[in-house]
Amino acid sequence: MSLKACKVCRYLTEEKKCPICGSEELSLKWKGEVVISDPQKSETAKALGVTKPGKYALLVS
C-alpha cells in the first residue's frame, strides 16, 4: 500500500486524485500522519485546517 499525500489539503489516499479537494497534485514524500474523526471538536484539525474526517499527513514535500 503506497499512500500519497495531497499537496493541497494533506489528505492521504491511494487514488490518483484527492477525494477531498479533487487535486491531482499528490506526493509520495510526506511525513507523519494523523487521523481526524471529528474535525468540529479536534484542536489538531483546526490547527491543520482540516474540515472533513480522514487520515492526513503532517508534512508534505
C-alpha positions as CSV (number, residue, x, y, z in Angstrom):
1,M,0.0,0.0,0.0
2,S,1.6,3.3,-1.1
3,L,-0.3,6.2,0.3
4,K,0.1,9.6,-1.4
5,A,-0.5,12.9,0.3
6,C,-2.4,15.7,-1.4
7,K,-0.2,18.8,-1.7
8,V,-3.3,21.0,-1.3
9,C,-5.2,19.5,1.7
10,R,-2.7,16.8,3.0
11,Y,-5.3,14.0,2.7
12,L,-3.7,10.6,2.4
13,T,-5.0,8.4,-0.4
14,E,-4.2,5.6,-2.8
15,E,-6.3,7.2,-5.6
16,K,-4.9,9.2,-8.5
17,K,-7.0,12.2,-7.4
18,C,-7.7,13.5,-3.9
19,P,-11.3,12.6,-2.9
20,I,-11.4,15.5,-0.5
21,C,-10.4,18.5,-2.7
22,G,-10.2,17.0,-6.2
23,S,-6.5,17.9,-6.6
24,E,-4.2,15.7,-8.8
25,E,-1.1,17.1,-7.1
26,L,-0.1,14.1,-4.9
27,S,3.2,13.3,-3.4
28,L,4.9,10.1,-2.1
29,K,7.1,12.3,0.0
30,W,5.3,13.0,3.3
31,K,5.9,12.6,7.0
32,G,3.8,11.9,10.0
33,E,0.1,11.1,9.9
34,V,-2.9,11.9,12.0
35,V,-6.5,10.5,11.8
36,I,-9.2,13.1,12.3
37,S,-12.6,11.5,13.2
38,D,-14.5,14.7,14.3
39,P,-13.0,17.9,12.8
40,Q,-15.5,20.0,14.7
41,K,-14.1,19.0,18.1
42,S,-10.5,18.5,17.2
43,E,-7.9,21.2,18.0
44,T,-5.4,19.3,15.7
45,A,-7.9,19.5,12.9
46,K,-8.4,23.3,13.5
47,A,-4.6,23.8,13.5
48,L,-4.2,21.9,10.2
49,G,-7.2,23.5,8.6
50,V,-9.0,20.1,8.2
51,T,-12.8,20.2,7.8
52,K,-13.5,16.6,6.8
53,P,-12.7,13.3,8.7
54,G,-9.9,11.1,7.4
55,K,-6.2,10.4,7.5
56,Y,-3.9,13.3,6.9
57,A,-0.1,13.9,6.5
58,L,1.6,16.3,8.8
59,L,4.2,17.4,6.3
60,V,4.1,17.1,2.5
61,S,7.1,17.7,0.2
